[in-house]
């Protein structure tokens, strides 16, 4: 069957034979060190090559000029020293049969002036980009000339590194800032008519071809419809694609639709969970039909069925499954082996992209090995000794501990008080827009069942019952419960965000939602409240609301909340709540002064994280060999836990996730993985 699978057919791109139709499009996980793609970067791409992907595109996007400073940790393609590092990446991927390309760009206005060498951002106009906030210098003729040379220099470096080709970025960056009438106000030969606006791109391509020759593969990832007032229309986009093809200077198009100068615009180009899958696939197919030219595309194509459809129906020549490969780098191998149902699903959380801006590195919300390939395995190694492992709690931390333990060959039992697995994720998934999150649990349940894990649902774990199971290791993953004790007076008068999301508390009509955790819980509760018809005021002591919900995940919330009766109040701290008849008087102040204010509501909701549900841990602690101690040095050195401080102890005892402290899903799963992979 695999030989007939459209996805597994080879594709001939010029002289290059790509072994199947699946690729990862250019993306920057922000793993370089000093702008160089060193060991961590190499290992990340090599893992996807091992997994069978035909083409891995690196660096979204590598900077060609010093006045294009990365907005996060991108590759510096303007430095000669990048060549040997990239050659290591290329050679490692080639060993597994994967082709390697890189994306080059000048960011234009999509950067900041106070980064890198503190040179002004440049663009074909003075128009500022909302997302990155720089007011650019309007380019002069000598700016254009030097940047054309910078592109050619960078392309020559990529050729020297052994790359199979390059891709030029032309959506939201300098190249299509020239194309778009919204961002090009030049009156020179590079402004005005469409031919003039394309001149910069064609001059860049000519300069590159002189350096790398006609055989080297060059493509453009380009917008063919900006979908915004004053921007490139679909008709102009189609004309651009045709002109690029007819130039004879490029070998493929990688199609994008939309604009990325605002957070909502970027989110429509790269949709998150709750948004439609493959929203631009048909449009990319139109471009392919119109141009009759090799066409690539990626935008929320998370599943094999959609990817297969894209190839089978002739919409694309190569299909990008980029975030899907962040979740599972072994997609192609699993297709070949007939194990599609074992592919770890991308749940659309887009923690990967948002994490770059929040924490400086891309991480998958539920594959903690991604980006940590040098220290965390994608497939755990068999344990030298089989253990009897008891896991208490079937949330994300407990399910990961059970999965990894079973994968290593341990005899695993999971005890869960609820009637099914899920923990806090089951609560999150009550929102229709976030129901994909439940795939984090469902995939682990399926994996555990395949490996013979024993589940005991509807079972409250008591210390004596656990000890009667005669375990070698007990992992406490019981999570936490909402902490609403934030007031000096009136804690008994408030409800938690969880109460609203779960339906345990009926929404009021005039509601104060006090959030000093800054995570999804408050925004999700606000959505429930607002949809019920309530008037909602979201208050936070922080400078910004929901600081842990980054730009792309915030967009769907704002689209829902802004059309409702919702207001946001920042820099105010709730202090007291008093009952007055059927109303609640909220007293709030500020950290900046002694100012105090009061306001009436009929409901106050508090989001202040969780406190550990840890009674079972402390009940078991005296009978454990290690008295619950986690040896941090061993953990961080990837060595087994060998603390034996209690000679009378019968088992090792550990706790993970929110049973320790309130964090997030990724942290809970990472706790479980790095404990179990060595024990």
Secondary structure, 3 states (H helix, E strand, C coil): CHHHCHHHCCEEECCEEECCCEEECCCCCCCCECCECCHHHHHHHHHHHHCCCCEEEEEEEEECCCCCCCCCCCCECCCCCHHHHHHHHHHHHHCCCCEEEEEEECCCCCCCCCCCCCCCCEECCCCCCCCCCCCCEECCHHHHHHHHHHHHHHHHHHHHCCCCEEEEEECCCHHHHHHCCCCCCCCCCCCCCHHHHHHHHHHHHHHHHHHHCCCCEEEEEEECCCCCCCCCCHHHHHHHHHHHHHCCCCCEEEEECCCCCCHHHHHHHCCCCCCCCCCCHHHHHHHHHHHCCCEEECCCCCCHHHHHHHHHCCCCCEEECHHHHHHCCCHHHHHHCCCHHHCCCCCCCCHHHHHHHHHCCCCCCCCCCCCCCCCCCCCCCCCCCCCEEEEECCCHHHHHHHHHHHHCCCEEEEECCCCCCCCHHHHHCCCHHHHHHHHHHHHHHHHHHHCCCEEECCCCCCHHHHHHCCCCEEEECCCEEECCCCCCECHHHCEEHHHHHHCCCCCCCEEEEEECCCCHHHHHHHHHHHHCCCEEEEEECCCCCCCCCCHHHHHHHHHHHCCCCEEEEECCEEEEEEEECCEEEEEEECCCCCCEEEEEECEEEEECCEEECCHHHHHHHCCECCCCCCCHHHHHCCCCCCCCCCCCCCEEEEECHHHCCCCCHHHHHHHHHHHHCCC
